[in-house]
Amino acid sequence: MSGKSQPIVYVDTSGVREGRLEELKVAMNDLAEFVEASEPRLLAYQVYFSEDGARMTVLHINPDSASLEFHMKVAGPKFAPIGEFINMLAIDVYGHPDAALVEQLRQKAVLLGSGVVRVHELHAGFARLLAG
């Protein structure tokens, strides 16, 4: 790693509890609005649902590990109520998060389901959207 901060891409996947899709969609709309207003450094925060509504995927792109740490601090208190609508299956982190952050993500995965946390180190490539 060169002394430059490296981007962190976060992707979590959850099963949607039977009959809770509409409530989950409302909760995620509220969370996305809160994150957009509260986290100006976050480059992207997006919520996706599978065609059958059985699976939710949340993706965010952080300019560095500190941005994801800030997300966990600011939005963290809003995660627990969402747990009644989902079973978190996995959190995949692409980049080089700090060890303390990985532990926070593990705690989130346990709080919201039976998920595992997997870290994927960057081997090669570039991200133009982070330039400037």
DSSP file (Angstrom, degrees, kcal/mol; ACC not computed):
  #  RESIDUE AA STRUCTURE BP1 BP2  ACC     N-H-->O    O-->H-N    N-H-->O    O-->H-N    TCO  KAPPA ALPHA  PHI   PSI    X-CA   Y-CA   Z-CA
    1    1 A M              0   0    0      0, 0.0     2,-0.2     0, 0.0     4,-0.1   0.000 360.0 360.0 360.0 133.6    0.0    0.0    0.0
    2    2 A S        -     0   0    0      2,-0.1     2,-0.2     1,-0.1     0, 0.0  -0.629 360.0 -89.5 -82.8 157.4    1.4    3.4   -1.0
    3    3 A G  S    S+     0   0    0     -2,-0.2     2,-0.2     2,-0.0    -1,-0.1   0.345  98.4 109.4 -56.1  -7.2    0.7    6.0    1.7
    4    4 A K  S    S-     0   0    0     -2,-0.2     2,-0.1     1,-0.1    -2,-0.1  -0.500  80.5-106.1 -75.8 145.2   -2.5    6.8    0.0
    5    5 A S        -     0   0    0     -2,-0.2    -1,-0.1    -4,-0.1    59,-0.1  -0.455  35.4-137.9 -65.4 141.8   -5.8    5.8    1.6
    6    6 A Q        -     0   0    0     90,-0.2    59,-0.3    -2,-0.1    90,-0.1  -0.834  17.9-109.2-105.8 142.2   -7.4    2.9   -0.1
    7    7 A P        -     0   0    0      0, 0.0     2,-0.5     0, 0.0    89,-0.3  -0.301  24.8-147.2 -66.0 152.5  -11.1    2.6   -0.9
    8    8 A I  E     -A   62   0A   0     54,-2.4    54,-3.1    56,-0.2     2,-0.5  -0.990   6.8-161.9-122.1 122.1  -13.2    0.2    1.0
    9    9 A V  E     -AB  61  94A   0     85,-2.6    85,-3.4    -2,-0.5     2,-0.4  -0.923   9.6-164.4-105.1 128.3  -16.2   -1.5   -0.7
   10   10 A Y  E     +AB  60  93A   0     50,-3.0    50,-2.5    -2,-0.5     2,-0.4  -0.936  11.1 175.3-116.1 131.3  -18.7   -3.0    1.7
   11   11 A V  E     -AB  59  92A   0     81,-2.6    81,-3.5    -2,-0.4     2,-0.4  -0.975   3.5-177.4-136.3 121.4  -21.4   -5.5    0.6
   12   12 A D  E     -AB  58  91A   0     46,-2.6    46,-2.3    -2,-0.4     2,-0.4  -0.935   8.3-158.8-118.5 150.0  -23.8   -7.3    3.0
   13   13 A T  E     +AB  57  90A   0     77,-2.5    76,-3.0    -2,-0.4    77,-1.7  -0.979  13.4 176.8-126.5 133.7  -26.4   -9.9    2.1
   14   14 A S  E     -AB  56  88A   0     42,-2.8    42,-2.8    -2,-0.4     2,-0.3  -0.980  29.3-124.2-136.8 147.8  -29.4  -10.8    4.2
   15   15 A G  E     -AB  55  87A   0     72,-2.7    72,-2.1    -2,-0.3     2,-0.5  -0.713  32.2-127.0 -82.0 142.0  -32.4  -13.0    3.9
   16   16 A V  E     - B   0  86A   0     38,-2.6    70,-0.2    -2,-0.3     5,-0.1  -0.809  25.0-117.4 -93.4 127.3  -35.7  -11.2    4.3
   17   17 A R    >   -     0   0    0     68,-2.8     3,-2.2    -2,-0.5     4,-0.2  -0.362  42.8 -87.5 -64.9 141.0  -38.0  -12.7    6.9
   18   18 A E  T 3  S+     0   0    0      1,-0.3    -1,-0.1     2,-0.1    36,-0.0  -0.194 110.4   5.6 -50.2 128.9  -41.3  -14.0    5.6
   19   19 A G  T 3  S+     0   0    0     -3,-0.1    -1,-0.3     1,-0.1     4,-0.2   0.521 107.8  93.8  76.7   6.3  -44.0  -11.3    5.5
   20   20 A R    <>  +     0   0    0     -3,-2.2     4,-2.4    65,-0.2     5,-0.2   0.335  46.4 104.1-112.7   6.2  -41.6   -8.4    6.5
   21   21 A L  H  > S+     0   0    0     -4,-0.2     4,-2.6     1,-0.2     5,-0.2   0.913  81.4  47.4 -58.7 -48.2  -40.5   -7.1    3.1
   22   22 A E  H  > S+     0   0    0      1,-0.2     4,-1.8     2,-0.2    -1,-0.2   0.910 113.7  47.6 -64.5 -41.7  -42.6   -4.0    3.0
   23   23 A E  H  > S+     0   0    0      1,-0.2     4,-2.4     2,-0.2    -1,-0.2   0.898 111.9  51.6 -63.0 -40.2  -41.6   -3.0    6.6
   24   24 A L  H  X S+     0   0    0     -4,-2.4     4,-2.8     1,-0.2     5,-0.2   0.910 106.5  53.5 -63.3 -42.7  -38.0   -3.6    5.7
   25   25 A K  H  X S+     0   0    0     -4,-2.6     4,-2.1     1,-0.2    -1,-0.2   0.908 110.0  47.5 -60.3 -42.0  -38.2   -1.4    2.6
   26   26 A V  H  X S+     0   0    0     -4,-1.8     4,-2.2     2,-0.2    -1,-0.2   0.934 112.9  48.9 -63.4 -45.9  -39.6    1.5    4.7
   27   27 A A  H  X S+     0   0    0     -4,-2.4     4,-2.4     1,-0.2    -2,-0.2   0.889 112.2  48.2 -62.2 -39.8  -36.8    1.0    7.3
   28   28 A M  H  X S+     0   0    0     -4,-2.8     4,-2.7     2,-0.2    -1,-0.2   0.845 108.1  54.3 -73.0 -33.0  -34.1    0.9    4.6
   29   29 A N  H  X S+     0   0    0     -4,-2.1     4,-2.2    -5,-0.2    -2,-0.2   0.941 111.4  46.3 -60.6 -46.0  -35.5    4.0    3.0
   30   30 A D  H  X S+     0   0    0     -4,-2.2     4,-2.3     2,-0.2    -2,-0.2   0.916 113.6  48.3 -62.2 -44.3  -35.2    5.8    6.3
   31   31 A L  H  X S+     0   0    0     -4,-2.4     4,-2.9     1,-0.2     5,-0.2   0.920 110.5  50.8 -63.8 -43.8  -31.7    4.4    6.9
   32   32 A A  H  X S+     0   0    0     -4,-2.7     4,-2.5     1,-0.2    -1,-0.2   0.900 111.0  48.7 -62.2 -40.8  -30.5    5.5    3.5
   33   33 A E  H  X S+     0   0    0     -4,-2.2     4,-2.0     2,-0.2    -1,-0.2   0.910 112.5  48.7 -64.4 -41.9  -31.9    9.0    4.0
   34   34 A F  H  X S+     0   0    0     -4,-2.3     4,-2.1     2,-0.2    -2,-0.2   0.931 112.3  47.9 -62.6 -46.5  -30.2    9.2    7.4
   35   35 A V  H  X S+     0   0    0     -4,-2.9     4,-2.2     1,-0.2    -2,-0.2   0.914 110.6  51.4 -62.8 -43.6  -26.8    8.0    6.0
   36   36 A E  H  < S+     0   0    0     -4,-2.5    -1,-0.2     1,-0.2    -2,-0.2   0.904 115.9  41.3 -60.5 -40.8  -27.0   10.4    3.0
   37   37 A A  H  < S+     0   0    0     -4,-2.0    -1,-0.2    -5,-0.2    -2,-0.2   0.795 122.9  38.4 -75.9 -29.0  -27.6   13.3    5.4
   38   38 A S  H  < S+     0   0    0     -4,-2.1    -2,-0.2     1,-0.2    -3,-0.2   0.623 111.9  51.8-101.2 -15.7  -25.1   12.3    8.1
   39   39 A E    ><  +     0   0    0     -4,-2.2     3,-1.1    -5,-0.2    -1,-0.2  -0.673  52.1 168.2-128.5  77.9  -22.1   10.8    6.1
   40   40 A P  T 3  S+     0   0    0      0, 0.0    -1,-0.1     0, 0.0    -4,-0.0   0.715  76.5  59.4 -66.0 -20.0  -20.9   13.3    3.5
   41   41 A R  T 3  S+     0   0    0     26,-0.1     2,-0.2    21,-0.0    26,-0.1   0.725  78.2 104.1 -80.7 -19.6  -17.7   11.3    2.8
   42   42 A L    <   -     0   0    0     -3,-1.1    20,-0.2    -7,-0.2     3,-0.1  -0.456  57.7-160.4 -65.3 126.1  -19.5    8.1    1.8
   43   43 A L        +     0   0    0     18,-2.0     2,-0.3     1,-0.3    19,-0.2   0.819  69.7   1.7 -81.0 -32.9  -19.3    7.9   -2.0
   44   44 A A  E     -C   61   0A   0     17,-1.2    17,-1.7     2,-0.0     2,-0.3  -0.982  51.5-180.0-155.7 143.9  -22.3    5.5   -2.4
   45   45 A Y  E     +C   60   0A   0     -2,-0.3     2,-0.4    15,-0.2    15,-0.2  -0.891  21.8 169.2-145.6 112.6  -24.9    3.7   -0.3
   46   46 A Q  E     -C   59   0A   0     13,-3.1    13,-2.9    -2,-0.3     2,-0.5  -0.979  22.8-155.3-136.8 140.6  -27.3    1.5   -2.1
   47   47 A V  E     -C   58   0A   0     -2,-0.4     2,-0.3    11,-0.2    11,-0.2  -0.955  16.3-174.2-116.6 129.1  -29.9   -1.1   -1.1
   48   48 A Y  E     -C   57   0A   0      9,-3.2     9,-2.6    -2,-0.5     2,-0.4  -0.923   9.1-159.5-123.3 147.4  -31.0   -3.8   -3.5
   49   49 A F  E     -C   56   0A   0     -2,-0.3     7,-0.2     7,-0.2    -2,-0.0  -0.973  25.9-114.1-123.5 143.1  -33.7   -6.5   -3.3
   50   50 A S    >   -     0   0    0      5,-2.6     3,-1.8    -2,-0.4     5,-0.1  -0.280  37.7-102.6 -66.2 161.1  -33.8   -9.7   -5.3
   51   51 A E  T 3  S+     0   0    0      1,-0.3    -1,-0.1     2,-0.1    -2,-0.0   0.846 124.1  46.6 -56.5 -36.8  -36.7  -10.0   -7.8
   52   52 A D  T 3  S-     0   0    0      1,-0.0    -1,-0.3     3,-0.0    -2,-0.0   0.472 110.0-122.4 -87.3  -0.6  -38.6  -12.3   -5.4
   53   53 A G  S <  S+     0   0    0     -3,-1.8    -2,-0.1     2,-0.2     3,-0.0   0.599  82.0 114.2  74.9  10.3  -38.0  -10.1   -2.4
   54   54 A A  S    S+     0   0    0      1,-0.1   -38,-2.6   -39,-0.1     2,-0.4   0.618  70.9  45.1 -89.2 -13.3  -36.3  -12.9   -0.4
   55   55 A R  E     -A   15   0A   0    -40,-0.3    -5,-2.6    -5,-0.1     2,-0.4  -0.990  60.5-163.2-138.0 140.0  -32.9  -11.3   -0.3
   56   56 A M  E     -AC  14  49A   0    -42,-2.8   -42,-2.8    -2,-0.4     2,-0.4  -0.961   4.8-167.8-120.2 139.6  -31.5   -7.8    0.4
   57   57 A T  E     -AC  13  48A   0     -9,-2.6    -9,-3.2    -2,-0.4     2,-0.5  -0.996   2.9-163.4-126.0 131.8  -28.0   -6.6   -0.5
   58   58 A V  E     -AC  12  47A   0    -46,-2.3   -46,-2.6    -2,-0.4     2,-0.4  -0.966  10.5-174.9-115.2 128.9  -26.5   -3.4    0.8
   59   59 A L  E     +AC  11  46A   0    -13,-2.9   -13,-3.1    -2,-0.5     2,-0.4  -0.974   5.7 173.1-123.5 133.2  -23.5   -1.9   -0.9
   60   60 A H  E     -AC  10  45A   0    -50,-2.5   -50,-3.0    -2,-0.4     2,-0.5  -1.000  20.3-149.0-139.8 149.9  -21.4    1.1    0.0
   61   61 A I  E     -AC   9  44A   0    -17,-1.7   -18,-2.0    -2,-0.4   -17,-1.2  -0.955  16.9-171.1-114.9 120.5  -18.2    2.6   -1.2
   62   62 A N  E     -A    8   0A   0    -54,-3.1   -54,-2.4    -2,-0.5   -20,-0.1  -0.871  27.2-135.8-110.7 142.0  -16.1    4.4    1.3
   63   63 A P  S    S-     0   0    0      0, 0.0     2,-0.3     0, 0.0    -1,-0.1   0.754  85.5 -13.9 -68.4 -21.4  -13.0    6.4    0.4
   64   64 A D  S >> S-     0   0    0    -56,-0.1     4,-1.2   -57,-0.1     3,-0.6  -0.964  79.1 -85.1-165.9 175.1  -11.0    4.8    3.2
   65   65 A S  H 3> S+     0   0    0     -2,-0.3     4,-2.4   -59,-0.3     5,-0.2   0.851 120.5  61.6 -61.3 -36.6  -11.3    2.7    6.3
   66   66 A A  H 3> S+     0   0    0      1,-0.2     4,-2.3     2,-0.2    -1,-0.2   0.852 100.0  55.1 -60.7 -35.1  -12.0    5.7    8.5
   67   67 A S  H <> S+     0   0    0     -3,-0.6     4,-2.0     2,-0.2    -1,-0.2   0.908 109.6  45.4 -65.5 -41.9  -15.2    6.4    6.5
   68   68 A L  H  X S+     0   0    0     -4,-1.2     4,-2.3     2,-0.2    -2,-0.2   0.881 111.3  53.3 -69.5 -36.9  -16.5    2.9    7.2
   69   69 A E  H  X S+     0   0    0     -4,-2.4     4,-1.8     2,-0.2    -2,-0.2   0.912 108.7  50.0 -61.1 -41.7  -15.6    3.3   10.9
   70   70 A F  H  X S+     0   0    0     -4,-2.3     4,-3.0     1,-0.2     5,-0.3   0.900 108.2  53.4 -62.9 -41.3  -17.6    6.6   11.0
   71   71 A H  H  X>S+     0   0    0     -4,-2.0     4,-2.6     1,-0.2     5,-0.7   0.920 107.6  50.5 -58.5 -44.8  -20.5    4.8    9.4
   72   72 A M  H  X5S+     0   0    0     -4,-2.3     4,-0.7     1,-0.2    -1,-0.2   0.872 114.6  44.5 -63.2 -36.0  -20.5    2.1   12.0
   73   73 A K  H  <5S+     0   0    0     -4,-1.8    -2,-0.2    -5,-0.2    -1,-0.2   0.933 121.8  35.2 -72.7 -47.4  -20.4    4.8   14.8
   74   74 A V  H  <5S+     0   0    0     -4,-3.0    -2,-0.2     1,-0.2    -3,-0.2   0.922 130.8  28.5 -78.0 -46.0  -23.1    7.1   13.3
   75   75 A A  H ><5S+     0   0    0     -4,-2.6     3,-2.3    -5,-0.3     4,-0.4   0.650  96.4  92.8 -91.1 -16.1  -25.5    4.6   11.8
   76   76 A G  G >X<S+     0   0    0     -5,-0.7     3,-1.9    -4,-0.7     4,-0.6   0.842  79.5  57.1 -47.6 -45.6  -24.7    1.7   14.1
   77   77 A P  G 34 S+     0   0    0      0, 0.0    -1,-0.3     0, 0.0    -2,-0.1   0.716 103.3  56.9 -62.0 -17.9  -27.5    2.5   16.6
   78   78 A K  G <4 S+     0   0    0     -3,-2.3     4,-0.5     1,-0.2    -2,-0.2   0.516  91.0  74.3 -89.6  -5.5  -30.0    2.2   13.7
   79   79 A F  T X> S+     0   0    0     -3,-1.9     3,-1.3    -4,-0.4     4,-0.8   0.925  82.2  63.8 -74.6 -44.5  -29.0   -1.4   12.8
   80   80 A A  G >< S+     0   0    0     -4,-0.6     3,-1.4     1,-0.3     4,-0.4   0.859  97.8  53.8 -54.2 -45.5  -30.6   -3.3   15.7
   81   81 A P  G >4 S+     0   0    0      0, 0.0     3,-0.9     0, 0.0    -1,-0.3   0.804 103.3  58.8 -61.6 -25.8  -34.3   -2.5   14.9
   82   82 A I  G X> S+     0   0    0     -3,-1.3     3,-2.1    -4,-0.5     4,-0.7   0.733  86.0  81.2 -72.9 -21.3  -33.7   -3.7   11.3
   83   83 A G  G << S+     0   0    0     -3,-1.4     3,-0.5    -4,-0.8    -1,-0.2   0.759  79.8  64.6 -57.1 -27.1  -32.8   -7.1   12.7
   84   84 A E  G <4 S+     0   0    0     -3,-0.9    -1,-0.3    -4,-0.4    -2,-0.1   0.675 105.8  45.0 -71.6 -14.0  -36.4   -8.1   13.2
   85   85 A F  T <4 S+     0   0    0     -3,-2.1   -68,-2.8    -4,-0.1     2,-0.3   0.585 116.3  36.1-101.1 -13.7  -36.9   -8.0    9.4
   86   86 A I  E  <  -B   16   0A   0     -4,-0.7     2,-0.4    -3,-0.5   -70,-0.2  -0.841  55.2-142.4-136.9 166.4  -33.7   -9.9    8.2
   87   87 A N  E     -B   15   0A   0    -72,-2.1   -72,-2.7    -2,-0.3    26,-0.3  -0.924  34.0-137.1-126.3 106.3  -31.2  -12.6    8.8
   88   88 A M  E     -Bd  14 113A   0     24,-2.6    26,-1.2    -2,-0.4    27,-0.5  -0.461  23.7-179.3 -67.6 128.8  -27.8  -11.3    7.8
   89   89 A L  E     -     0   0A   0    -76,-3.0    27,-1.2     1,-0.3     2,-0.3   0.808  57.4 -10.1 -98.3 -38.1  -26.0  -14.0    5.9
   90   90 A A  E     -Bd  13 116A   0    -77,-1.7   -77,-2.5    25,-0.3     2,-0.4  -0.989  42.0-150.9-162.8 150.3  -22.6  -12.3    5.1
   91   91 A I  E     -Bd  12 117A   0     25,-2.8    27,-2.9    -2,-0.3     2,-0.5  -0.994  19.3-168.2-122.5 122.0  -20.6   -9.1    5.1
   92   92 A D  E     -Bd  11 118A   0    -81,-3.5   -81,-2.6    -2,-0.4     2,-0.5  -0.950   1.3-167.0-111.3 128.2  -17.9   -8.9    2.4
   93   93 A V  E     -Bd  10 119A   0     25,-2.9    27,-3.3    -2,-0.5     2,-0.6  -0.966   4.4-160.1-118.6 126.1  -15.4   -6.1    2.6
   94   94 A Y  E     +Bd   9 120A   0    -85,-3.4   -85,-2.6    -2,-0.5     2,-0.3  -0.923  61.0  26.9-109.4 116.2  -13.1   -5.3   -0.3
   95   95 A G  S    S-     0   0    0     25,-2.7   -87,-0.2    -2,-0.6    -2,-0.1  -0.962 104.1 -51.3 134.5-153.8  -10.0   -3.4    0.6
   96   96 A H        -     0   0    0     -2,-0.3   -31,-0.2   -89,-0.3   -90,-0.2  -0.708  55.5-178.5-128.0  80.3   -7.9   -3.1    3.8
   97   97 A P        -     0   0    0      0, 0.0    -2,-0.1     0, 0.0     2,-0.0  -0.427  35.6 -99.7 -76.0 153.7  -10.0   -2.3    6.8
   98   98 A D     >  -     0   0    0      1,-0.1     4,-2.0    -2,-0.1     3,-0.3  -0.349  32.0-114.1 -65.9 153.7   -8.4   -1.9   10.2
   99   99 A A  H  > S+     0   0    0      1,-0.2     4,-1.9     2,-0.2     5,-0.1   0.874 116.7  54.2 -59.3 -40.0   -8.6   -4.9   12.6
  100  100 A A  H  > S+     0   0    0      1,-0.2     4,-1.9     2,-0.2    -1,-0.2   0.871 107.5  51.4 -63.9 -35.9  -10.9   -3.0   15.0
  101  101 A L  H  > S+     0   0    0     -3,-0.3     4,-2.4     2,-0.2    -1,-0.2   0.909 106.1  53.6 -66.7 -42.5  -13.3   -2.3   12.2
  102  102 A V  H  X S+     0   0    0     -4,-2.0     4,-2.1     1,-0.2    -2,-0.2   0.899 108.5  50.8 -58.8 -40.3  -13.4   -5.9   11.2
  103  103 A E  H  X S+     0   0    0     -4,-1.9     4,-2.1     2,-0.2    -1,-0.2   0.904 108.3  51.6 -64.7 -41.3  -14.3   -6.8   14.8
  104  104 A Q  H  X S+     0   0    0     -4,-1.9     4,-2.0     1,-0.2    -2,-0.2   0.898 109.5  50.6 -60.7 -40.0  -17.1   -4.2   14.7
  105  105 A L  H  X S+     0   0    0     -4,-2.4     4,-2.4     2,-0.2    -1,-0.2   0.880 107.4  53.2 -66.5 -37.7  -18.4   -5.8   11.5
  106  106 A R  H  X S+     0   0    0     -4,-2.1     4,-1.9     2,-0.2    -1,-0.2   0.912 108.6  50.1 -62.1 -41.6  -18.4   -9.2   13.1
  107  107 A Q  H  X S+     0   0    0     -4,-2.1     4,-2.4     1,-0.2    -2,-0.2   0.892 110.1  50.6 -63.9 -39.1  -20.5   -7.8   16.0
  108  108 A K  H  X S+     0   0    0     -4,-2.0     4,-2.2     2,-0.2    -2,-0.2   0.919 108.1  52.7 -62.7 -43.7  -22.9   -6.4   13.5
  109  109 A A  H  X S+     0   0    0     -4,-2.4     6,-1.0     1,-0.2     4,-0.5   0.875 112.4  44.8 -61.2 -38.3  -23.2   -9.7   11.7
  110  110 A V  H >< S+     0   0    0     -4,-1.9     3,-0.6     2,-0.2    -1,-0.2   0.895 111.3  53.5 -71.7 -41.2  -24.0  -11.5   14.9
  111  111 A L  H 3< S+     0   0    0     -4,-2.4    -2,-0.2     1,-0.2    -1,-0.2   0.878 118.2  35.4 -58.7 -40.0  -26.5   -8.8   16.0
  112  112 A L  H 3< S-     0   0    0     -4,-2.2   -24,-2.6    -5,-0.1     2,-0.3   0.368 128.4 -56.2-103.0   4.1  -28.4   -9.1   12.7
  113  113 A G  E << S-d   88   0A   0     -3,-0.6   -24,-0.1    -4,-0.5   -26,-0.1  -0.980  75.8 -47.6 161.8-146.2  -28.2  -12.8   12.0
  114  114 A S  E    S+     0   0A   0    -26,-1.2    -4,-0.2    -2,-0.3   -25,-0.1  -0.006  78.5 147.7-113.7  25.9  -25.8  -15.6   11.5
  115  115 A G  E     -     0   0A   0     -6,-1.0   -25,-0.3   -27,-0.5     2,-0.3  -0.127  37.7-142.8 -71.9 159.0  -23.5  -13.9    9.1
  116  116 A V  E     -d   90   0A   0    -27,-1.2   -25,-2.8    -7,-0.1     2,-0.5  -0.802  13.5-131.4-111.3 157.6  -19.8  -14.2    8.5
  117  117 A V  E     -d   91   0A   0     -2,-0.3     2,-0.4   -27,-0.2   -25,-0.2  -0.958  22.7-174.2-112.8 126.6  -17.4  -11.4    7.7
  118  118 A R  E     -d   92   0A   0    -27,-2.9   -25,-2.9    -2,-0.5     2,-0.5  -0.981   9.5-155.5-122.7 130.7  -15.0  -12.0    4.8
  119  119 A V  E     -d   93   0A   0     -2,-0.4     2,-0.5   -27,-0.2   -25,-0.2  -0.903   4.6-163.6-107.3 131.4  -12.2   -9.5    3.9
  120  120 A H  E     -d   94   0A   0    -27,-3.3   -25,-2.7    -2,-0.5     2,-0.2  -0.959  13.4-142.9-117.4 114.7  -10.9   -9.5    0.3
  121  121 A E        -     0   0    0     -2,-0.5     2,-0.2   -27,-0.2   -25,-0.1  -0.538  24.1-108.7 -79.1 140.4   -7.5   -7.7   -0.2
  122  122 A L        +     0   0    0     -2,-0.2     3,-0.1     1,-0.2    -1,-0.1  -0.484  37.0 174.0 -67.1 131.3   -6.9   -5.7   -3.3
  123  123 A H        -     0   0    0      1,-0.4     2,-0.3    -2,-0.2    -1,-0.2   0.799  62.2 -19.2-102.9 -49.0   -4.5   -7.3   -5.7
  124  124 A A  S    S+     0   0    0      2,-0.0    -1,-0.4     0, 0.0     2,-0.2  -0.984  85.8  72.6-156.5 158.2   -4.6   -5.1   -8.8
  125  125 A G        -     0   0    0     -2,-0.3     2,-0.3    -3,-0.1    -3,-0.0  -0.754  52.2-109.4 129.3-172.5   -6.8   -2.4  -10.4
  126  126 A F        -     0   0    0     -2,-0.2     2,-0.4     0, 0.0    -2,-0.0  -0.949   7.4-139.2-152.2 166.3   -7.9    1.1  -10.0
  127  127 A A    >   -     0   0    0     -2,-0.3     3,-1.1     1,-0.1     4,-0.2  -0.879  12.2-176.9-135.9 101.9  -11.0    3.2   -9.1
  128  128 A R  G >  S+     0   0    0     -2,-0.4     3,-1.8     1,-0.2    -1,-0.1   0.812  79.8  69.1 -68.2 -30.5  -11.5    6.3  -11.2
  129  129 A L  G 3  S+     0   0    0      1,-0.3    -1,-0.2     3,-0.0    -2,-0.0   0.673  97.1  54.2 -65.5 -14.3  -14.5    7.4   -9.2
  130  130 A L  G <  S+     0   0    0     -3,-1.1    -1,-0.3     2,-0.0    -2,-0.2   0.487  82.7 115.2 -95.0  -4.6  -12.2    8.2   -6.3
  131  131 A A    <         0   0    0     -3,-1.8    -3,-0.0     1,-0.2     0, 0.0  -0.363 360.0 360.0 -68.8 143.3   -9.9   10.5   -8.3
  132  132 A G              0   0    0     -2,-0.1    -1,-0.2     0, 0.0    -2,-0.0   0.434 360.0 360.0  95.6 360.0   -9.7   14.1   -7.3
